[in-house]
């Protein structure tokens, strides 16, 4: 956790922001989020606005580590997206 904190501190010092560059990507984008994630449900919705073809899928009874909490559902959603 300390490493992540240091990383975000350094990135904020240099005003690191790739959000404008993401709009130049026109491929499909899948954003998965657990409904019970401690980060809240707003982050994937905001992230989706930076992509042209984003799909947001929320997994019920799932927190931050999707493949642990809902492995079958996670794999199913990814397979559906890829096919």
Biopython code that builds the backbone (N, CA, C, O; Angstrom):
import numpy as np
from Bio.PDB.StructureBuilder import StructureBuilder

atoms = [
    (1, "UNK", "N", (0.823, -1.193, 0.000)),
    (1, "UNK", "CA", (0.000, 0.000, 0.000)),
    (1, "UNK", "C", (0.869, 1.260, 0.000)),
    (1, "UNK", "O", (0.525, 2.254, -0.639)),
    (2, "UNK", "N", (1.988, 1.214, 0.714)),
    (2, "UNK", "CA", (2.862, 2.373, 0.776)),
    (2, "UNK", "C", (3.455, 2.679, -0.597)),
    (2, "UNK", "O", (3.614, 3.845, -0.958)),
    (3, "UNK", "N", (3.782, 1.636, -1.366)),
    (3, "UNK", "CA", (4.330, 1.839, -2.708)),
    (3, "UNK", "C", (3.330, 2.561, -3.592)),
    (3, "UNK", "O", (3.695, 3.490, -4.313)),
    (4, "UNK", "N", (2.072, 2.142, -3.544)),
    (4, "UNK", "CA", (1.034, 2.791, -4.354)),
    (4, "UNK", "C", (0.880, 4.250, -3.959)),
    (4, "UNK", "O", (0.726, 5.116, -4.820)),
    (5, "UNK", "N", (0.921, 4.525, -2.678)),
    (5, "UNK", "CA", (0.799, 5.899, -2.201)),
    (5, "UNK", "C", (1.944, 6.764, -2.720)),
    (5, "UNK", "O", (1.728, 7.893, -3.162)),
    (6, "UNK", "N", (3.149, 6.232, -2.663)),
    (6, "UNK", "CA", (4.309, 6.974, -3.160)),
    (6, "UNK", "C", (4.202, 7.204, -4.668)),
    (6, "UNK", "O", (4.531, 8.282, -5.164)),
    (7, "UNK", "N", (3.739, 6.180, -5.391)),
    (7, "UNK", "CA", (3.599, 6.301, -6.840)),
    (7, "UNK", "C", (2.611, 7.413, -7.197)),
    (7, "UNK", "O", (2.915, 8.268, -8.029)),
    (8, "UNK", "N", (1.426, 7.404, -6.569)),
    (8, "UNK", "CA", (0.421, 8.425, -6.885)),
    (8, "UNK", "C", (0.885, 9.822, -6.480)),
    (8, "UNK", "O", (0.559, 10.805, -7.145)),
    (9, "UNK", "N", (1.638, 9.908, -5.400)),
    (9, "UNK", "CA", (2.191, 11.196, -4.986)),
    (9, "UNK", "C", (3.136, 11.731, -6.055)),
    (9, "UNK", "O", (3.062, 12.902, -6.428)),
    (10, "UNK", "N", (4.032, 10.861, -6.552)),
    (10, "UNK", "CA", (4.971, 11.276, -7.599)),
    (10, "UNK", "C", (4.249, 11.660, -8.890)),
    (10, "UNK", "O", (4.587, 12.661, -9.522)),
    (11, "UNK", "N", (3.255, 10.864, -9.277)),
    (11, "UNK", "CA", (2.513, 11.159, -10.511)),
    (11, "UNK", "C", (1.761, 12.485, -10.412)),
    (11, "UNK", "O", (1.682, 13.230, -11.388)),
    (12, "UNK", "N", (1.217, 12.775, -9.253)),
    (12, "UNK", "CA", (0.495, 14.040, -9.106)),
    (12, "UNK", "C", (1.449, 15.236, -9.147)),
    (12, "UNK", "O", (1.057, 16.320, -9.578)),
    (13, "UNK", "N", (2.677, 15.056, -8.711)),
    (13, "UNK", "CA", (3.669, 16.141, -8.744)),
    (13, "UNK", "C", (3.995, 16.565, -10.177)),
    (13, "UNK", "O", (4.294, 17.731, -10.433)),
    (14, "UNK", "N", (3.935, 15.612, -11.103)),
    (14, "UNK", "CA", (4.259, 15.938, -12.502)),
    (14, "UNK", "C", (2.991, 16.128, -13.343)),
    (14, "UNK", "O", (3.059, 16.175, -14.571)),
    (15, "UNK", "N", (1.846, 16.235, -12.682)),
    (15, "UNK", "CA", (0.552, 16.424, -13.361)),
    (15, "UNK", "C", (0.292, 15.337, -14.405)),
    (15, "UNK", "O", (-0.182, 15.623, -15.505)),
    (16, "UNK", "N", (0.602, 14.106, -14.057)),
    (16, "UNK", "CA", (0.393, 12.972, -14.956)),
    (16, "UNK", "C", (-1.090, 12.787, -15.230)),
    (16, "UNK", "O", (-1.885, 12.607, -14.307)),
    (17, "UNK", "N", (-1.454, 12.833, -16.500)),
    (17, "UNK", "CA", (-2.859, 12.693, -16.884)),
    (17, "UNK", "C", (-2.931, 12.187, -18.323)),
    (17, "UNK", "O", (-2.542, 12.888, -19.257)),
    (18, "UNK", "N", (-3.422, 10.988, -18.490)),
    (18, "UNK", "CA", (-3.534, 10.409, -19.837)),
    (18, "UNK", "C", (-4.968, 10.462, -20.359)),
    (18, "UNK", "O", (-5.249, 9.947, -21.441)),
    (19, "UNK", "N", (-5.865, 11.069, -19.614)),
    (19, "UNK", "CA", (-7.290, 11.027, -19.968)),
    (19, "UNK", "C", (-7.575, 11.554, -21.376)),
    (19, "UNK", "O", (-8.408, 10.985, -22.081)),
    (20, "UNK", "N", (-6.915, 12.608, -21.794)),
    (20, "UNK", "CA", (-7.169, 13.159, -23.134)),
    (20, "UNK", "C", (-6.676, 12.226, -24.231)),
    (20, "UNK", "O", (-7.277, 12.152, -25.302)),
    (21, "UNK", "N", (-5.598, 11.522, -23.972)),
    (21, "UNK", "CA", (-5.053, 10.596, -24.961)),
    (21, "UNK", "C", (-5.937, 9.358, -25.124)),
    (21, "UNK", "O", (-5.935, 8.734, -26.185)),
    (22, "UNK", "N", (-6.679, 9.006, -24.099)),
    (22, "UNK", "CA", (-7.532, 7.822, -24.181)),
    (22, "UNK", "C", (-8.624, 7.983, -25.235)),
    (22, "UNK", "O", (-9.063, 6.992, -25.819)),
    (23, "UNK", "N", (-9.068, 9.204, -25.486)),
    (23, "UNK", "CA", (-10.104, 9.455, -26.498)),
    (23, "UNK", "C", (-9.639, 9.097, -27.903)),
    (23, "UNK", "O", (-10.468, 8.907, -28.793)),
    (24, "UNK", "N", (-8.331, 9.002, -28.122)),
    (24, "UNK", "CA", (-7.835, 8.652, -29.445)),
    (24, "UNK", "C", (-7.877, 7.143, -29.690)),
    (24, "UNK", "O", (-7.600, 6.688, -30.800)),
    (25, "UNK", "N", (-8.220, 6.369, -28.664)),
    (25, "UNK", "CA", (-8.353, 4.918, -28.809)),
    (25, "UNK", "C", (-9.799, 4.613, -29.199)),
    (25, "UNK", "O", (-10.733, 4.986, -28.489)),
    (26, "UNK", "N", (-9.974, 3.934, -30.328)),
    (26, "UNK", "CA", (-11.319, 3.659, -30.829)),
    (26, "UNK", "C", (-11.718, 2.190, -30.730)),
    (26, "UNK", "O", (-12.769, 1.802, -31.240)),
    (27, "UNK", "N", (-10.903, 1.376, -30.088)),
    (27, "UNK", "CA", (-11.261, -0.026, -29.893)),
    (27, "UNK", "C", (-12.248, -0.180, -28.745)),
    (27, "UNK", "O", (-12.483, 0.753, -27.978)),
    (28, "UNK", "N", (-12.818, -1.366, -28.644)),
    (28, "UNK", "CA", (-13.743, -1.655, -27.558)),
    (28, "UNK", "C", (-12.981, -1.710, -26.238)),
    (28, "UNK", "O", (-11.831, -2.147, -26.193)),
    (29, "UNK", "N", (-13.620, -1.272, -25.185)),
    (29, "UNK", "CA", (-13.021, -1.273, -23.853)),
    (29, "UNK", "C", (-14.021, -1.839, -22.859)),
    (29, "UNK", "O", (-15.172, -1.407, -22.809)),
    (30, "UNK", "N", (-13.580, -2.799, -22.076)),
    (30, "UNK", "CA", (-14.425, -3.393, -21.037)),
    (30, "UNK", "C", (-13.907, -2.936, -19.677)),
    (30, "UNK", "O", (-12.725, -3.074, -19.364)),
    (31, "UNK", "N", (-14.808, -2.396, -18.889)),
    (31, "UNK", "CA", (-14.477, -1.956, -17.533)),
    (31, "UNK", "C", (-15.332, -2.773, -16.577)),
    (31, "UNK", "O", (-16.558, -2.668, -16.588)),
    (32, "UNK", "N", (-14.691, -3.579, -15.758)),
    (32, "UNK", "CA", (-15.389, -4.423, -14.784)),
    (32, "UNK", "C", (-15.207, -3.843, -13.388)),
    (32, "UNK", "O", (-14.135, -3.351, -13.036)),
    (33, "UNK", "N", (-16.279, -3.911, -12.601)),
    (33, "UNK", "CA", (-16.222, -3.374, -11.239)),
    (33, "UNK", "C", (-17.156, -4.188, -10.368)),
    (33, "UNK", "O", (-18.256, -4.545, -10.788)),
    (34, "UNK", "N", (-16.718, -4.480, -9.156)),
    (34, "UNK", "CA", (-17.572, -5.150, -8.186)),
    (34, "UNK", "C", (-18.480, -4.137, -7.500)),
    (34, "UNK", "O", (-18.042, -3.047, -7.133)),
    (35, "UNK", "N", (-19.750, -4.507, -7.328)),
    (35, "UNK", "CA", (-20.712, -3.614, -6.667)),
    (35, "UNK", "C", (-20.316, -3.271, -5.227)),
    (35, "UNK", "O", (-20.660, -2.202, -4.721)),
    (36, "UNK", "N", (-19.607, -4.161, -4.587)),
    (36, "UNK", "CA", (-19.215, -3.940, -3.199)),
    (36, "UNK", "C", (-17.756, -3.496, -3.070)),
    (36, "UNK", "O", (-17.175, -3.612, -1.991)),
    (37, "UNK", "N", (-17.170, -3.000, -4.126)),
    (37, "UNK", "CA", (-15.782, -2.526, -4.086)),
    (37, "UNK", "C", (-15.697, -1.319, -3.158)),
    (37, "UNK", "O", (-16.533, -0.417, -3.213)),
    (38, "UNK", "N", (-14.675, -1.317, -2.307)),
    (38, "UNK", "CA", (-14.486, -0.218, -1.348)),
    (38, "UNK", "C", (-14.234, 1.114, -2.042)),
    (38, "UNK", "O", (-14.444, 2.171, -1.446)),
    (39, "UNK", "N", (-13.783, 1.077, -3.305)),
    (39, "UNK", "CA", (-13.539, 2.316, -4.048)),
    (39, "UNK", "C", (-14.833, 3.003, -4.468)),
    (39, "UNK", "O", (-14.814, 4.168, -4.865)),
    (40, "UNK", "N", (-15.946, 2.298, -4.383)),
    (40, "UNK", "CA", (-17.230, 2.872, -4.783)),
    (40, "UNK", "C", (-17.548, 2.558, -6.227)),
    (40, "UNK", "O", (-16.711, 2.014, -6.949)),
    (41, "UNK", "N", (-18.747, 2.896, -6.652)),
    (41, "UNK", "CA", (-19.220, 2.561, -7.998)),
    (41, "UNK", "C", (-19.047, 3.677, -9.014)),
    (41, "UNK", "O", (-19.338, 3.473, -10.193)),
    (42, "UNK", "N", (-18.594, 4.829, -8.607)),
    (42, "UNK", "CA", (-18.482, 5.963, -9.520)),
    (42, "UNK", "C", (-17.254, 5.891, -10.425)),
    (42, "UNK", "O", (-17.305, 6.356, -11.564)),
    (43, "UNK", "N", (-16.169, 5.327, -9.950)),
    (43, "UNK", "CA", (-14.913, 5.298, -10.716)),
    (43, "UNK", "C", (-15.056, 4.683, -12.110)),
    (43, "UNK", "O", (-14.577, 5.279, -13.075)),
    (44, "UNK", "N", (-15.693, 3.520, -12.257)),
    (44, "UNK", "CA", (-15.793, 2.955, -13.604)),
    (44, "UNK", "C", (-16.660, 3.798, -14.532)),
    (44, "UNK", "O", (-16.428, 3.827, -15.741)),
    (45, "UNK", "N", (-17.644, 4.473, -13.985)),
    (45, "UNK", "CA", (-18.513, 5.327, -14.815)),
    (45, "UNK", "C", (-17.739, 6.542, -15.322)),
    (45, "UNK", "O", (-17.889, 6.939, -16.477)),
    (46, "UNK", "N", (-16.928, 7.119, -14.476)),
    (46, "UNK", "CA", (-16.087, 8.251, -14.887)),
    (46, "UNK", "C", (-15.040, 7.775, -15.893)),
    (46, "UNK", "O", (-14.824, 8.423, -16.916)),
    (47, "UNK", "N", (-14.395, 6.652, -15.608)),
    (47, "UNK", "CA", (-13.388, 6.103, -16.513)),
    (47, "UNK", "C", (-13.967, 5.844, -17.901)),
    (47, "UNK", "O", (-13.303, 6.091, -18.908)),
    (48, "UNK", "N", (-15.184, 5.356, -17.957)),
    (48, "UNK", "CA", (-15.826, 5.053, -19.244)),
    (48, "UNK", "C", (-15.985, 6.290, -20.120)),
    (48, "UNK", "O", (-16.013, 6.171, -21.345)),
    (49, "UNK", "N", (-16.088, 7.460, -19.528)),
    (49, "UNK", "CA", (-16.265, 8.683, -20.322)),
    (49, "UNK", "C", (-15.012, 9.043, -21.120)),
    (49, "UNK", "O", (-15.079, 9.846, -22.051)),
    (50, "UNK", "N", (-13.876, 8.455, -20.760)),
    (50, "UNK", "CA", (-12.626, 8.742, -21.460)),
    (50, "UNK", "C", (-12.418, 7.872, -22.697)),
    (50, "UNK", "O", (-11.493, 8.108, -23.475)),
    (51, "UNK", "N", (-13.273, 6.870, -22.879)),
    (51, "UNK", "CA", (-13.148, 5.959, -24.014)),
    (51, "UNK", "C", (-14.324, 6.128, -24.954)),
    (51, "UNK", "O", (-15.423, 6.480, -24.527)),
    (52, "UNK", "N", (-14.096, 5.877, -26.230)),
    (52, "UNK", "CA", (-15.149, 6.004, -27.228)),
    (52, "UNK", "C", (-16.136, 4.847, -27.209)),
    (52, "UNK", "O", (-17.328, 5.038, -27.450)),
    (53, "UNK", "N", (-15.643, 3.649, -26.924)),
    (53, "UNK", "CA", (-16.493, 2.462, -26.975)),
    (53, "UNK", "C", (-16.369, 1.649, -25.685)),
    (53, "UNK", "O", (-16.004, 0.474, -25.717)),
    (54, "UNK", "N", (-16.670, 2.272, -24.572)),
    (54, "UNK", "CA", (-16.532, 1.599, -23.281)),
    (54, "UNK", "C", (-17.833, 0.922, -22.871)),
    (54, "UNK", "O", (-18.928, 1.450, -23.068)),
    (55, "UNK", "N", (-17.675, -0.255, -22.300)),
    (55, "UNK", "CA", (-18.784, -0.974, -21.681)),
    (55, "UNK", "C", (-18.436, -1.148, -20.209)),
    (55, "UNK", "O", (-17.348, -1.618, -19.878)),
    (56, "UNK", "N", (-19.344, -0.776, -19.336)),
    (56, "UNK", "CA", (-19.136, -0.955, -17.903)),
    (56, "UNK", "C", (-20.031, -2.097, -17.442)),
    (56, "UNK", "O", (-21.235, -2.097, -17.697)),
    (57, "UNK", "N", (-19.443, -3.050, -16.774)),
    (57, "UNK", "CA", (-20.185, -4.177, -16.205)),
    (57, "UNK", "C", (-19.927, -4.195, -14.709)),
    (57, "UNK", "O", (-18.781, -4.237, -14.260)),
    (58, "UNK", "N", (-21.008, -4.163, -13.948)),
    (58, "UNK", "CA", (-20.925, -4.220, -12.498)),
    (58, "UNK", "C", (-21.302, -5.624, -12.046)),
    (58, "UNK", "O", (-22.335, -6.155, -12.453)),
    (59, "UNK", "N", (-20.468, -6.222, -11.210)),
    (59, "UNK", "CA", (-20.727, -7.562, -10.715)),
    (59, "UNK", "C", (-21.257, -7.496, -9.289)),
    (59, "UNK", "O", (-20.611, -6.952, -8.394)),
    (60, "UNK", "N", (-22.452, -8.063, -9.095)),
    (60, "UNK", "CA", (-23.072, -8.087, -7.778)),
    (60, "UNK", "C", (-22.365, -9.122, -6.900)),
    (60, "UNK", "O", (-21.789, -10.088, -7.399)),
    (61, "UNK", "N", (-22.419, -8.905, -5.598)),
    (61, "UNK", "CA", (-21.771, -9.785, -4.624)),
    (61, "UNK", "C", (-20.286, -9.940, -4.934)),
    (61, "UNK", "O", (-19.733, -11.038, -4.889)),
    (62, "UNK", "N", (-19.668, -8.827, -5.246)),
    (62, "UNK", "CA", (-18.273, -8.835, -5.659)),
    (62, "UNK", "C", (-17.609, -7.544, -5.175)),
    (62, "UNK", "O", (-18.180, -6.457, -5.266)),
    (63, "UNK", "N", (-16.383, -7.698, -4.657)),
    (63, "UNK", "CA", (-15.649, -6.521, -4.183)),
    (63, "UNK", "C", (-14.570, -6.149, -5.188)),
    (63, "UNK", "O", (-14.857, -6.033, -6.380)),
    (64, "UNK", "N", (-13.344, -5.960, -4.738)),
    (64, "UNK", "CA", (-12.279, -5.435, -5.585)),
    (64, "UNK", "C", (-11.597, -6.502, -6.445)),
    (64, "UNK", "O", (-11.151, -6.212, -7.555)),
    (65, "UNK", "N", (-11.517, -7.709, -5.946)),
    (65, "UNK", "CA", (-10.814, -8.765, -6.677)),
    (65, "UNK", "C", (-11.863, -9.652, -7.344)),
    (65, "UNK", "O", (-12.296, -10.658, -6.781)),
    (66, "UNK", "N", (-12.257, -9.264, -8.538)),
    (66, "UNK", "CA", (-13.390, -9.880, -9.236)),
    (66, "UNK", "C", (-13.234, -11.373, -9.434)),
    (66, "UNK", "O", (-14.170, -12.132, -9.184)),
    (67, "UNK", "N", (-12.068, -11.802, -9.879)),
    (67, "UNK", "CA", (-11.869, -13.208, -10.219)),
    (67, "UNK", "C", (-11.847, -14.108, -8.983)),
    (67, "UNK", "O", (-11.950, -15.328, -9.111)),
    (68, "UNK", "N", (-11.716, -13.536, -7.810)),
    (68, "UNK", "CA", (-11.797, -14.320, -6.579)),
    (68, "UNK", "C", (-13.249, -14.394, -6.112)),
    (68, "UNK", "O", (-13.745, -15.470, -5.778)),
    (69, "UNK", "N", (-13.928, -13.249, -6.090)),
    (69, "UNK", "CA", (-15.297, -13.203, -5.590)),
    (69, "UNK", "C", (-16.304, -13.831, -6.556)),
    (69, "UNK", "O", (-17.252, -14.483, -6.119)),
    (70, "UNK", "N", (-16.110, -13.643, -7.848)),
    (70, "UNK", "CA", (-17.066, -14.124, -8.855)),
    (70, "UNK", "C", (-16.308, -14.634, -10.085)),
    (70, "UNK", "O", (-16.448, -14.085, -11.178)),
    (71, "UNK", "N", (-15.505, -15.688, -9.900)),
    (71, "UNK", "CA", (-14.658, -16.170, -10.988)),
    (71, "UNK", "C", (-15.468, -16.544, -12.227)),
    (71, "UNK", "O", (-15.144, -16.097, -13.328)),
    (72, "UNK", "N", (-16.497, -17.340, -12.072)),
    (72, "UNK", "CA", (-17.288, -17.783, -13.218)),
    (72, "UNK", "C", (-17.934, -16.633, -13.959)),
    (72, "UNK", "O", (-17.895, -16.583, -15.188)),
    (73, "UNK", "N", (-18.520, -15.721, -13.233)),
    (73, "UNK", "CA", (-19.180, -14.566, -13.845)),
    (73, "UNK", "C", (-18.155, -13.663, -14.539)),
    (73, "UNK", "O", (-18.407, -13.165, -15.636)),
    (74, "UNK", "N", (-17.007, -13.455, -13.903)),
    (74, "UNK", "CA", (-15.957, -12.631, -14.494)),
    (74, "UNK", "C", (-15.485, -13.219, -15.815)),
    (74, "UNK", "O", (-15.378, -12.504, -16.812)),
    (75, "UNK", "N", (-15.207, -14.502, -15.829)),
    (75, "UNK", "CA", (-14.755, -15.169, -17.053)),
    (75, "UNK", "C", (-15.826, -15.105, -18.126)),
    (75, "UNK", "O", (-15.520, -14.879, -19.297)),
    (76, "UNK", "N", (-17.069, -15.301, -17.741)),
    (76, "UNK", "CA", (-18.176, -15.249, -18.692)),
    (76, "UNK", "C", (-18.297, -13.870, -19.350)),
    (76, "UNK", "O", (-18.478, -13.772, -20.564)),
    (77, "UNK", "N", (-18.198, -12.826, -18.560)),
    (77, "UNK", "CA", (-18.293, -11.463, -19.090)),
    (77, "UNK", "C", (-17.124, -11.166, -20.029)),
    (77, "UNK", "O", (-17.312, -10.569, -21.089)),
    (78, "UNK", "N", (-15.937, -11.577, -19.645)),
    (78, "UNK", "CA", (-14.761, -11.342, -20.501)),
    (78, "UNK", "C", (-14.884, -12.115, -21.811)),
    (78, "UNK", "O", (-14.596, -11.575, -22.879)),
    (79, "UNK", "N", (-15.309, -13.375, -21.735)),
    (79, "UNK", "CA", (-15.485, -14.171, -22.953)),
    (79, "UNK", "C", (-16.546, -13.561, -23.873)),
    (79, "UNK", "O", (-16.367, -13.502, -25.089)),
    (80, "UNK", "N", (-17.639, -13.115, -23.283)),
    (80, "UNK", "CA", (-18.702, -12.473, -24.084)),
    (80, "UNK", "C", (-18.173, -11.218, -24.770)),
    (80, "UNK", "O", (-18.479, -10.978, -25.938)),
    (81, "UNK", "N", (-17.395, -10.426, -24.070)),
    (81, "UNK", "CA", (-16.816, -9.212, -24.619)),
    (81, "UNK", "C", (-15.856, -9.508, -25.772)),
    (81, "UNK", "O", (-15.855, -8.805, -26.783)),
    (82, "UNK", "N", (-15.046, -10.542, -25.614)),
    (82, "UNK", "CA", (-14.042, -10.878, -26.621)),
    (82, "UNK", "C", (-14.635, -11.546, -27.856)),
    (82, "UNK", "O", (-14.021, -11.521, -28.923)),
    (83, "UNK", "N", (-15.798, -12.134, -27.730)),
    (83, "UNK", "CA", (-16.414, -12.827, -28.874)),
    (83, "UNK", "C", (-17.483, -12.041, -29.490)),
    (83, "UNK", "O", (-18.096, -12.486, -30.461)),
]
sb = StructureBuilder()
sb.init_structure("model")
sb.init_model(0)
sb.init_chain("A")
sb.init_seg("    ")
for serial, (resi, resn, name, xyz) in enumerate(atoms, 1):
    if name == "N":
        sb.init_residue(resn, " ", resi, " ")
    sb.init_atom(name, np.array(xyz, "f"), 0.0, 1.0, " ", f" {name:<3s}", serial, name[0])
structure = sb.get_structure()
